[in-house]
């Protein structure tokens, strides 16, 4: 295989998830309705995260970037949602942190509807 077609990879021996990805199923359409990101209250790190989107057969693009800390969560709800066509990959990635072993809770709310 070639890494040029890999959208997401989970490193071995990490004991935890470092990325969260999903694909919109065939015959469906998705809508990103919200993004939530927070750092554990006991930590003082600031993290930066991104949402990457890759429509089928196209290169990935940066959809959103944001940051959060232990005293400043990122919580955004999108009115109407960000539309995603069938077979589109979506990935939430933490791209930087000011501390080591930072505990991060993040999720993307995606509504999937049948066409």
C-alpha positions as CSV (number, residue, x, y, z in Angstrom):
1,X,0.0,0.0,0.0
2,X,0.9,3.6,-0.3
3,X,0.5,6.3,2.4
4,X,-0.8,8.7,-0.3
5,X,-4.3,7.2,0.1
6,X,-4.3,6.9,3.9
7,X,-6.5,9.5,5.5
8,X,-6.2,8.4,9.1
9,X,-3.8,6.1,11.0
10,X,-3.8,5.1,14.7
11,X,-0.2,4.5,16.0
12,X,0.4,1.1,17.6
13,X,1.1,0.8,21.3
14,X,-0.4,4.2,22.2
15,X,-3.1,2.6,24.5
16,X,-5.5,5.4,23.5
17,X,-7.2,7.0,20.6
18,X,-5.4,10.0,19.1
19,X,-7.8,10.8,16.3
20,X,-11.5,10.3,15.7
21,X,-12.7,9.7,12.1
22,X,-15.9,8.6,10.4
23,X,-17.2,8.2,6.9
24,X,-20.7,9.1,5.6
25,X,-22.4,5.9,4.4
26,X,-23.5,5.4,0.8
27,X,-27.0,6.6,0.1
28,X,-26.8,9.1,3.0
29,X,-26.0,12.7,3.6
30,X,-24.3,14.0,6.8
31,X,-24.4,17.3,8.6
32,X,-21.9,18.4,11.2
33,X,-24.2,19.9,13.8
34,X,-21.7,20.6,16.5
35,X,-18.1,20.3,17.8
36,X,-17.1,20.1,21.4
37,X,-13.6,20.1,22.8
38,X,-12.3,20.3,26.4
39,X,-9.2,19.7,28.4
40,X,-9.4,17.9,31.8
41,X,-9.9,20.4,34.6
42,X,-6.8,19.3,36.6
43,X,-4.5,20.2,33.7
44,X,-3.2,23.5,32.5
45,X,-2.6,22.7,28.8
46,X,-3.9,24.5,25.8
47,X,-4.6,22.3,22.8
48,X,-5.3,23.1,19.2
49,X,-7.5,20.8,17.1
50,X,-8.8,20.6,13.5
51,X,-11.6,19.1,11.5
52,X,-10.4,17.6,8.2
53,X,-12.9,16.6,5.5
54,X,-12.2,14.5,2.4
55,X,-15.0,14.1,-0.1
56,X,-14.7,10.8,-2.1
57,X,-12.0,11.0,-4.8
58,X,-10.8,14.4,-3.7
59,X,-7.9,15.6,-1.5
60,X,-8.7,16.4,2.2
61,X,-9.2,20.0,3.2
62,X,-9.2,21.8,6.5
63,X,-12.8,22.6,7.5
64,X,-12.3,24.1,11.0
65,X,-9.6,24.8,13.5
66,X,-10.0,25.7,17.1
67,X,-8.4,25.6,20.6
68,X,-9.4,24.8,24.1
69,X,-7.9,24.8,27.6
70,X,-8.8,23.6,31.1
71,X,-10.7,26.9,31.7
72,X,-12.0,27.5,28.2
73,X,-13.9,24.8,26.4
74,X,-14.7,25.0,22.7
75,X,-18.4,24.3,22.1
76,X,-19.8,25.3,18.7
77,X,-23.2,24.4,17.3
78,X,-23.7,25.0,13.5
79,X,-27.1,26.3,12.5
80,X,-28.3,24.1,9.7
81,X,-25.1,22.0,9.9
82,X,-22.1,21.7,7.6
83,X,-23.2,19.4,4.7
84,X,-21.2,16.2,3.9
85,X,-21.9,14.1,0.9
86,X,-22.0,10.3,0.9
87,X,-18.5,8.6,1.2
88,X,-17.0,11.8,2.7
89,X,-14.4,11.2,5.5
90,X,-14.4,13.4,8.5
91,X,-11.6,13.5,11.1
92,X,-11.1,15.4,14.4
93,X,-7.4,15.7,15.2
94,X,-5.6,17.2,18.1
95,X,-2.6,18.9,16.4
96,X,-0.8,20.5,19.3
97,X,-0.7,20.7,23.1
98,X,1.3,22.8,25.5
99,X,1.6,19.9,28.0
100,X,2.5,16.3,28.0
101,X,-0.1,13.5,28.5
102,X,-2.9,16.0,28.2
103,X,-6.4,14.5,28.7
104,X,-8.7,15.8,26.0
105,X,-12.4,15.1,25.5
106,X,-13.6,15.9,22.0
107,X,-16.6,15.0,19.8
108,X,-18.2,15.9,16.6
109,X,-22.0,15.7,16.4
110,X,-23.0,14.4,12.9
111,X,-26.5,13.9,11.8
112,X,-26.9,11.3,9.0
113,X,-30.0,11.3,6.9
114,X,-31.2,8.9,4.2
115,X,-31.4,10.4,0.7
